[in-house]
């Protein structure tokens, strides 16, 4: 079977012919070049005509998708277990650990929406200017004074051991999503929350912005931020 030449071989022939024609007249060089290219293209067409159509289709088809050449884009954020299950196990530095820990102790029994809502409150504080500017400092603000801390689990005297590995994997994913730029669209800027079982004094001063699961959410005004 005639060899399929390809454009590279034709181009090389062009270079050879033009080089050899360097010592002859332009008209003669054109004639030599035209004859040579015609012969090469004729061989190319002959080769293509005898290749079975099925084989040609296989040769020209794009490569099949494989695990190596498919890029899996993150699923669009959805506040459900299916979305979290689609994400890889999360990890990170101290800011991730502090946020995941706060979610574990404050919201692991909540729905996915409830966990994201609590993470919004913590990050809203980080971004507000009225609170410390790191996740760890926000979470541990007031820690050391029994029941005077901002997040009760840090000063209630109960062990902070992580015993539920499944819950830790879930809150870790939520923390990773939010630290990586997740949306803040659940609590309307809330900086506070409490369970429905209690009624703290500040809840009478701040406007309520959301009610999600067992938590009610509030936004502290800048005028009262120092109180």
N, C-alpha and C positions, 0 to 999 in steps of 0.2 A: 504494500500500500504506500502511495506517495506520502512523504513526510509533510505534516502541517508546518508551514514556515513561521508564521507569526510576523508581526510588524517589526520586531527587533531585527530579524534576519533580513527583511526587505531594506530596512534602514542601513544595515551594514553593507548590503550590496550597493546601495546608492553611494555610500562613501567610497567604496572600492572603485566603482566605475568612474566617479568624478575625479578620483585621484589619478587613475590610469589615463583619463582623457585630458589630463593637464597639458600634454604636449601637442594636442591636435586642435583643430579649429572648433569654434563654438558650435557650429551646425553639426559637425561630425560627432562631437561629444554628446549633443542632445540626441542624435539618432542612436548612438550606442546605448545611452542611458535608457531611452524609451524601449528599445528592444529587450534589454536585460530585465527591466521592471515588468514588462508584459509577460515575459517567460515565467518570472517568479510568481506573478499574480495568477497566471494560468495554472501553475502547479498547486497554488493555494486553493483555488476554486475546485480543481479536480479532487483534491483530498477531502474538502468539505462535502462534496457531493456524494462520496461513497461511505461517509460515516453514517451509520444508522441513526434515524431521527431520535430514537429513545436514548441512544448513547450521547448524542449531541445535547439533548435536554439535560441529561445528568451532568455533563461537563460544564454547562453554562448555568445551572441552578445555583442559587446562593447556598452557602454552607448551612447545614441544619443547626438549630439552636442547641447549645450544650450548656452545662453548668459553668463552663469557662467563659463563654462569650455572651451570656445573658446577664444584664445588670438588673437586679431586682430593686425597683424603687420602693421606698417606704410607703406603706399603705396610708391613705388619707386618714387623718385623725378622726376617730369615732370613739365616743365615750361608752365602750362596751368591752366585755372580756375577749371577744373575738379579735378586736383590734390589738389588745395587749398581747394576746397569744401569737399574733403575727410578727411581733417584734423580737429581736434577739435578746438574750440575757444582757442586762445593763451593768455597767461598772463606771467608776469615775474616781475623782479625788475627794478631798475633804468636803467641798460644797455639795457634791452629790451624796456623800454619805450622810451629811447632816440633814439634807432634805428628805432622803429616803427614811432615815431614822424617825424624823418627825411624823412623816406619813404613816409609818408602821405603828407608832404608839398613839397617834391622834386619830387615824382614819382607816386603819386596815379593815375594820368591820363595815365600812361604808361601801356604796356602789362605786363603780369606776368614776362616774361623774362626781361623786362626793369626794373621792381622793384627789381628783384634779382641782376641785374647788378649794380644798384646804391648801394645796400647793400654791394656788393663786394668792391666797392671803399672805403666805410667807413671803412670796416673791414681790407682792405689792408693798410689803413693808420694806424689803430690801431697796426697792426703787423709790420710796416715798420721800426720803430725806429726813423724815421724822424719827427714823429708827436706824439701827446700825446698817452698814452697807454691805454686809456679807450674810449669806444664809446661816452660817454657823453662829455668828454673833446675834442674829435675830432670834434664832431658835433657843439659844442659851441665855438670852437677856434676863437678868434677875436670878439666874440659877445660883443656888447657895443659900438663899433665904427661903425657908420652908413656906410653900404656897404663896410666895411673892413673885414667882417667875411668870413669864408670859405664856409659856406652854407647860401645863401642869405636870406632865410626865417627867420633866427635868428636875422637879423639886418635891415630888410627893413621897419620897423615901422608898418607893417600890423599885425592885431590880429592873434595869434597862436591858436585860439579856434578850437577844433575838432568838426566840424558840420556834417560831413558825416559818420554816424556810420557804414554803410556798408563798406565804403572804409577803415575805421579804423580796422575793423575785418580782412580785407584782408591783409593789410600791417603788422598787428600784427602777422599773421601766417608766412609771409615771414621772418620777423625778428626772430621769434622763430626757424624756420628751420635753418637759418644761424648761430645763436648763439649756436645751438645744434650740430654744426659740418657739416652744409651743404657744398656742393662742391663749389669751386671757379673755374669755368670752362667757364665763359662767357667773361671776359674782359682782360684776359692775364696780370693780375697784375696791372690793371689801378688804379691810385691814383687821377685822375681828370676826370671830365666830364663837358660838357656844352651842351646847347640846340643848335640845328642847326640854330637858329635865331640870335645867337651872335657869335663873333669871338674874344675871349680874347687874350691878347698878349702872354700869356704863351703857347697857342696852337701852336705857331710857333716854340717853343723850344722843346716840348716833342713829342715823337713818338706816333702816333695814334694807338690804339690797337684794337678798336672795334667800330662798329656803330650799335646801337640797338634802334629802335624806333626814338624818337625825340632827342636822346642824342648821342654825339660822346665821345669816351673814350680815355684817354691818360695815359701813364705811366711816372712818373717823375723819372729821374735818380738820383742816390745817390749824384752825383756831384752837382746837382742843387737843392737838397732837402732843403737847407737852404735859397734859394732865395725867 
